[in-house]
Structure formats: C-alpha cells, structure tokens
Amino acid sequence: MSTDQLKIPKATAKRLPLYYRFLQNLYQSGKQRVSSAELSEAVKVDSATIRRDFSYFGALGKKGYGYNVQYLLSFFRKTLDQDELTKVALIGVGNLGTALLHYNFTKNNNTKIVIGFDVNKEKIGSNIGEILIYSMDELEERLISENIQVVILTVPAVVAQQITDRLLKTNVKGILNFTPARLTVPSSISVHHIDLAVELQSFVYFIKHYSEEETDM
Ligand code: ATP
C-alpha cells in the first residue's frame, strides 16, 4: 500500500482486497452503483463497518443512491497499488511450493511469483508453472538484482530460520511462512505465518465443539 496515503486502521486495510474483488466483479457486470447493504450481503461484513471503512477514504455514499462503483474501484486500485506488480520469490519447490507456483495468484493481478529456489539438483534449472528454479547458492544475488521484497517459504521447518537469516542481507521486507517454524526476524521484516496443519486442526476442533451452538443461535 502506498506510504503517502492516509494511515487507515489495520482492520480496514485487511478488508480492502475483499471489497476490491467484489467491486471488480460488479464493474465487469456493468453495475454503476452499489449500496452498503448490497456490499454487506456479498462480502459478509456488516453495513455499519462498511460505511465506517469507506468514510476513511472520503467515499461517502448518498442515502438511497449508494456508492459509485467506478470511483471506488479506481480508489482501491491506487490504494492497493494494483497498478504496480509486486514480485514474489518462492523458496522450496516441494509439493506445496509446486502447487503455489502453478496457482501463482493469477486472479490477483498485482502479485506474482517470478522466481523459485531449491537445493534439489533435479529441480534447479527446471521450469515449474513457467517459473525458473534457481540454486540456493544464488539466493541473495538474485533477490537483490530482481529487487524482490516478498518471499514465500515452503521449505522443511528445520531450515526455515537459516534461510530467513540469509534474507536479512537482501531487500526482503515480508515473509509468507508456510512452515511450522516460528521465525525470529528484526522489526524491519514482517512475517505472516500460515500453518495449514494448525488451521485445519483448530477448524476441526471448532466444528466439533462450537458449530452446533452457533447454528442453534
Ligand atoms: P517433495 O515431495 O518434493 O520432497 P515436500 O513438500 O514433501 O516435497 P519438503 O521436505 O517439505 O518436501 O521440502 C520442500 C522443498 O524444499 C523440497 O523441494 C526440498 O528440496 C526443498 N528444500 C529442502 N531444504 C532446502 C533448503 N535448505 N533450501 C531450499 N530448499 C530446500
């Protein structure tokens, strides 16, 4: 997100991509206006929250008129830096890494994995999902020359920290950590941890213990 923009609350910022995706669909279907009630129904965020979120951008919908879809869309595009491609590197081209390379966030046109790294000789030099895989020996050099600021880690947990330490010598500012390892980083680097096993386990626990009460409510 652009730094010269007003600081909006983190919770609002998190919802922006959600709004953006929905507004894109609306725009493509030719809709010019949307009410906060319609938005609320589609993105499952209550309309008071939507109105508050939008007030941070100075986008004030008129009663009975709603918001102008095109205006909102161009605002979000700028705010989310949609016009600027964020290049991402993926380290560890195993099962999960390969899946992510094939997926490659094509629907999210502002982020793209552009390079992969691995230690496995059979993978180095190959193209996976049209992305070239390089040796870990070239990690720092390639990340710097491509000016990569975001890295996805899909390596075995035991090597996650040592790879993270190497990233400190590059321009990397964010790590999307898919390994179960808890990483230690300086404050200049943000880590977002996605542990699929933990997510699944807590979800199963939730379904077993809470879902009935929820549906009874
Ligand atoms: P696979 O079936 O291909 O081994 P996996 O996801 O089950 O995949 P993992 O052991 O989790 O296997 O390893 C993920 C990937 O990380 C593999 O491609 C492996 O070669 C790679 N890898 C292992 N150690 C390192 C390292 N130090 N640096 C970079 N990549 C590594």
Residues whose N, C-alpha, C, O or C-beta is under 5 A from the ligand:
A	BS01	ATP	G92 V93 G94 N95 L96 F117 D118 V119 N120 M136 T154 V155 P156 V159
